[in-house]
Amino acid sequence: MANPATENLRRRRAPRGSGDLLRDEILEAATELLLGTGHAKAVSIRSVAERVGVTPPSIYLHFQDKDALLDAVCARYFEKLDEEMQRVSAAQSSTVEVLRAQGLAYIRFATETPELYRIATMGEWRSGSNVDAALASSAFEHICATVQALIEEGTFPPGDATAIALELWSAAHGVASLLIAKPHLPFGDAEAFADRVLRAVFTGNMVTGLVGAEASPDDMVEWLTAMGPSLKRQSV
């Protein structure tokens, strides 16, 4: 049975031709090979050309080499993440739930197409790559805007929204990377595990803001211990 997540990444094949139409078809073929085989080694200029029905030199008219082709595939891949981020955000009733949903959507998106995510985020950095820009617009900008909204609401303490968003994105990336690279670890339910990690980072950031960025772990424990009784009374 086809995976709906991967099906959403596949575009209707354009008529053969030249220019943008052929480029789109090349990207489609490379994406299908990656999703079908689960490994970048299965994608070559020759295999993509055969799938499209053109000669290898036709591929090189659009992409300098295999790395450039995979870069473009991954950049297009993250356009779908942008759509998913917007979808889950619209379904939430509060800003803090928006942030939680965005983090979980990011991790879920990564684990549903692990090879594409691995290429996009764990490969060697390339100057002029389109992937970083795609990542920023599809994930980081959404998270950053939500963090800024939480600061304005007073849920998060005043501070640099970009720095906080980067911390949260790092946590989401770490969870996604471990789930992909080390699936044998005792995570239990992957979504529940991801949710616990994200919750810990969210609340930890709020406590740090209340106690002070320079506070030591002992200072935080002391503050939480002192505040514990009053916090419990408020929750009753």
NORWOHU-V774340 format. One record per pair of residues at least 12 apart in sequence whose ideal C-beta (glycine too) atoms are under 6 Angstrom apart, sorted by the first residue. I is the first residue (numbers start at 1). GAP is how many residues later the second one is. Records with the same first field share a line. If there is no record, write none. Layout:
I: GAP / GAP
This chain:
5: 107
6: 29
9: 71
11: 17
13: 12 / 15
23: 39
25: 27
26: 26 / 33 / 36
27: 45 / 46 / 49
29: 19 / 22 / 23
30: 13 / 18 / 39 / 43
31: 42
34: 81
38: 77
39: 76
40: 79
45: 14 / 21
70: 49
71: 58 / 59 / 60
74: 42 / 45 / 46 / 57
75: 55 / 56 / 59
77: 39
78: 56 / 57 / 60
81: 28 / 57
82: 56
84: 21 / 25
85: 17 / 20 / 57
88: 13 / 17
95: 54 / 55
96: 59
98: 48
99: 47
102: 40 / 41
103: 69 / 95
104: 90
106: 33 / 66
107: 65 / 68 / 69 / 87
110: 66
111: 68
114: 66
140: 29
143: 22 / 25 / 26
144: 17 / 18 / 21
147: 14 / 17 / 18
148: 13
157: 52
168: 33
171: 30
175: 19 / 22
211: 12
